[in-house]
Amino acid sequence: MLDALTQRYPWAKQTIDGYLASMIDNAVGLDGVEVVEADLAFVVGRFLGEDGQSVKIDHRSLSGGTRRLAAVLAALLQPAALSGDIPFVAIEEPEASLYPPMLGALYDALAAAACNTQVMVTTQSADLLDNAAADPAQLLVVRDDGTGSAIGPIDQAGRRLLAEGVLTFPELPRCGEMRPAPSLAGLDLLEGRE
C-alpha cells in the first residue's frame, strides 16, 4: 500500500510520513518494499541517525506500535478510499500499541480521512477522545445493559455533565458516566405508544 501511494498519490504518502514524524521521535517515514518473485511485501522505517542522516530500519526491528500505526494510516489514505471507491473504512482500536501522546495526531488523521470516506472506529480508549476537536455528536456509545448491548448517542446526563463543564469528554468514560441514550423505540414501549 505504501508503495502504491508513493506512485499514485505521493501527497498521501507524504502525509503518512508527516504523521509518523510528528508522532514518533526521530521518524522520517515508512516505505513499502515489494518482492514480486517471492509474493512478499514489508515495511522499512526511515529514522534520523545520530549524524542527522536518514537510516533505514528493517521491518523486524520496528515496534508493533509503529507497524500498527503504519497500517492504520495506510488504510485511511489508501488509493481506493481517496478516490471514493471504498466508501467506508472501519478500524478496531487504532490506538492499540500506541503511546498516549501519539493519539492526538492519530485522532487528527482519523478526522481528516473522514473528508474522503466514512470512517468508523471502535475503541475503549478515553485517551483517543482527549482531543479538542473530538465531537460528542459523532460518537455512539455501546454498553451492555444486562439484557444485551445498547447503542446510542451519549445520554442526557452525560451531555449535561459535558455542557456544564463538570467532566471533559475523556473523563466521561473514565468515570463510568458514558452511557447510551435510551432508544426511542424502547421509550415508546415504556410509555405505551406504538
Order of alpha helices (4+ residues) and beta strands (2+ residues): alpha-alpha-beta-beta-beta-alpha-alpha-beta-alpha-beta-beta-beta-alpha-alpha-alpha
